[in-house]
Amino acid sequence: EVTQVAEISCGQCQFELDSEDGCSLAVKIDNKAYFVDGFNIDDFGDAHDEKIGFCNVVRKGEITGVLKNGRFKASALTLVE
């Protein structure tokens, strides 16, 4: 596992991922976006909130986990802003 500060947002709305339907939490690492397993997009408030929602803004977070099968398996996630 690795811990790093990365961009966290909605994979579909902000990172242009299209392999899942609906809105899902994603992380951008080295300019590539990955869906996150282990946390839900609404775990940090309403995803569609205009000011803080992941579907509307990209936020920074300290995330711990591992890339596996094209997804980020997260064991910890703390927003840093």
N, C-alpha and C positions, 0 to 999 in steps of 0.2 A: 504494500500500500504506500501511496505517496500523498503528502499534504501540500496543497498549493492554493494561492489566491487566483481566482479565475472569474470570468464573466459567467453569470447565471441568468437564465431567462427562459422564455417559452421557445421551444425548438421550432414550432411551426410559425409563430407570429414574428419572432425576432431573428432566428438563425436559419430560416428557409429550409428546415428539414421537412420532408414530406412522406416518410415511411410509416407514420402512424396517423390515425384520424384523431380529430379533436386537439386539445392543447395539452402539452406534456413538458415537464421540466427538462432543461438541457443545460449543458456546460460547454464552454468554448475553451479548448486547450490547444495551444500552438496554431491558432486561427482555424481550427476544425471543431465543429459542433458534434456533441454526442448526447443522446438521451440519457437521463439519469435514472438508475434503479436504486430504490432505497428511500426516496423522498418523493412526495407528491407536489404538484405545482401549487396547490392551495395550502401547503403546510406553513407558509410564511405570510398568510393573508390572502385576500381575494385576488386571484390572478388577473382579474379584469379591472381592478382599481386603477383609476387614471394616473395617480401619482406614484404608486409603489408596486402595482401589479406586474407580474412577469410578462403578461401579454402586451403590455404597453411600454415597459422600460427594461433596460438591461442593468442588472445590479452586480456588485462584486461580492464574492463569497469565498470563505476559506473552506475548501472541500477536501475530504480525505477519501481515498478509495483506489480502485484499480480499473484500467481499461480492459474489458474482456468481451470478445465477440462483437466489437463495434459499439459497445455501450459502456457507460461509466458506472460501475458498481460502487455506490457511495456508502460509507459507514458513518460519516459525520459531515455536517454542513452548517456553517455559521455565517450569516450575512455580516459584512464588515463596514457597511455604510449606514 
